[in-house]
């Protein structure tokens, strides 16, 4: 590991913290592409690079969303009645996504990630002009939606905010509470997905030193150290920005990430 590698991770952590608080995404949409680019520079094999990026991203999300959840609870930005229905589903989906990713050939994983994020961007752009809202579905239906969100999010190594936020917003939950509640969902997805990737990683013989399964501990620690300090900045920005502005920022960011991975 070089000084440049660690410095890049520390700077990445600053960005991840802001994104976690601002958009409720846990920062995975920045961590996965960054690690996919950085890991080969320290000799990590292409055969495990993307799996390590996904697993480490989910591990970072656990740290960043912990701080984000705390700040959103303090600001009363969480709808706990919705969270109780979504969380069981996203936990199940998080485990399913990790298992599916383990069976996808390595060379296709970056493209899968790009396609998923592109779909997230389209969904968010679509929601910018939405003016009607539906009532929140029954608990069982909401849990099933949560399972789908968790599966896709874990497969992409993200917290799922770009799916859970539009879902809640479309069903009458205001944007700030949608983002806050999304942080709890992201934490749950990350824990389940990380467990799945860690267990699968124990069967790989091509991992770099200081790995726990597919989780690369030096990257986890470096990103987490700085992200903790900037999460509250993102939360404050989210409180002060209009709903449509938040959605547009979210959608543009997703398009940039998707284009980076696909091209």
Secondary structure, DSSP 8 states (H G I E B T S, - for coil): --HHHHHHHHHHHHHHHHHHHHHSSTTHHHHHHHHHHHGGGGT--HHHHHHHHHHHHHHHHHHHHHHHHHHHHHTT---HHHHHHHHHHHHHHHHHHHHHHHHS-HHHHHHHHHHHHHHHHHHHHHHHT---------HHHHHHHHHHHHHHHHHHTS--HHHHHHHHHHTT--HHHHHHHHHHHHHHHHHHHHHHHHHHHTT-S---TTEETTEEHHHHHHHHHHHHHHHHHHHHHHHHS-HHHHHHHHHHHHHHHHHHHH-
